[in-house]
């Protein structure tokens, strides 16, 4: 690896023992803050900050769920004052989750985002094109604040207008692309349609998140755009992207533990799992003022990769890339699986597009049917359908119908890509 630069080495490379003392101190401070608010005090009971003798004592506190945050709409769990900003979750059911930001929250967001940029090898000499939307969605603003904190030039393009995005990248010499994970595929697709020469771009780094994206999808993006990609994590509830990112060593996603405390729990029992075992990610915020979180269930599935010092020199805990969500689990004919498992099969096939859909249907006889629609390039071997069916059967003991579709036939949507269409409830 090349020489490593850290934005805040006093925290990013802090010795483990000192880091855990800092985490415990900030846990106590967070607990003292939330207990001053009636809604938090009722749910946390008689616990007091001095009851925390070690980091592990945090596990005694109850888990916080998304329905609880929704039921507290708009600001039932908020603990700050003098708010400067509000952002909202992109969920489509029930009340939205609002996160109010104090002035210090906005600065904290810029700091952790700048750390993420630096971990990915971005410097103040880079030109960063920001393609997530600016608005109630957190993505655009987070990337913007981090870039300004770093001192890099910003191209705040926002979402959509893909042909213009390509032109700006070329004409302004953008070297860093930030996006939701599937948007680079749309860039490549439009470039081919418009006859745009991707080799004319100066891009070298891509920082992508907001959606699950498999290793196969990552390899395809890196091949087609000629860049090195980095997986950034975060969510509206925690303050937006910036919770963590994989570094240039790419052996796990660093979580900035001086700001966020991660745990991996059993999705059913809620018990904390040993390192290396996959479970649900639970996050507590340690420095957020507007909406502090105490043991929030994210529904994201991952595992602790390591707590040892990384090749990059950082000492923060590393998580595996997110592999799915507990609420994304699909059940067909009694078999449980995640869409990412199907994606891994599809993406390793030659001649397929990046677009596919998993379709769940009733079979007319009271049973269930599974089909996979896959876009293919012109001249693709039709035998690929049988290969996909066979590999899915080996993986899941399910035998889907695989439908090969002409390139461009699956609907493209702005924002996050829809991978599963469930028609079983349609009458």
C-alpha positions, 0 to 999 in steps of 0.5 A: 500500500502507498503512504497512508494519510489520516484526517484525525490520526489521534482518533483513527489510530488510537490504541485499543485500550484508550479507544475503549475508555473514550467510548465508555466516557461517551456512552455515559455522556450519551446516557446522561443526555437522553435520561433528561428527556421523558420518553427516553427515561421511561423506556430506559428505566432506572439505569444511570450513567455511573452504572456503566463500569465497562463497555459491555455493560451497554448491552443491558440497555433495551434495543430500539426499533424503527417502529418506535422511532416512527411512533415518536414522529416528529421529534419524540426522541429528539434531545437537542435544541437550536436545530439547524437542519432536518433530514428524513428517512426514505421509507415508504410505510408508516410515519417517516423518521425525522432526524433534527441536526444541531449546528454541532451535528452538522459539523460532526457529519462533515468530520466523519465524511471527510474521514471516509474520503481520506480512507478511500485515498481522496485528497484536497486536490481531487474534484468530487462529483456528487450524484446523490440527491440534495434534499430530505435524503441525506446523501448529497449533503453528507458528501458535500460537507465532507468534501468541503471539510477536506478542502476538495472541489465539489461538483454538486450535480445531484440526482438524474440527468445522466447525460449531463453528469457524464459531460460534467465529469469529462469537462470538469475533470472529476476524479471522484464519483459519489453515488448510490450503489447502482447509479454507476451502472446507469452511467455506463448504460447511458454512455453506451447509448450516447456513444460517450467515450468513458476513457475520456474521464479522469475518474479514479475513485468511486464511493458508493452506498445506500443500497446492497451491492454484491462483490460481483456488482463491484467488480463490474463497476470497477471494470467498466469505469476503470476505477477503484470503489469504496463501500460507505455505510450510514443511514438517516437515523445515525445522521446519514452516510459516514458511519464507516467505509472500507479503506484502501486495504479493503479488508472490512469496513472501518466504523468510527468508534469514537462516534458510533458503537456497533454491536452484532446481535441475533436477529431473533433473540437480540443477544450479542453474537461473538465476533465473526458470526453474522447477525443484525447490526445495532448502532448507538451514536456517541456524539449526536445531539439532535437524535441520539440513538441507544442500541438501534436495530438497523436490520442490516446483516453483517459480522465483525471482521476484526478488532486488530490494527488494520494494514492502513494503521487504523484501529477501529473495528471492521465490519464485513460488507453488508450482505442483506437486511432482515426485512429483505428476506424472501420466503418461497416454498418454505426456503429463506433467501436474500436477493443478494444471493441471487445477484451473486449468481447472475453477476458472474455470468458472461453476457448479462446486463446489470439489470435483473428482477426476482419475481414472486407469483402464485402458480394458480394451484395455491402454490408459489412460483419464483422467476428471475428476469435477466437482461442479456447483451445481444448475442448472449448464449441462451444456455445461460438461463439453464446455468442460472437455474442450475446454480440457484438450485444448487445454492437454495434448492429452488428451481426458478424459471429464468427469463432472458430479456432484451437489453433495456427492457427492465424499467429503470427508476430514479433512486434505489433499484427495485430487485424484488417484485412480489405479485403473490398478494395480487388477486 
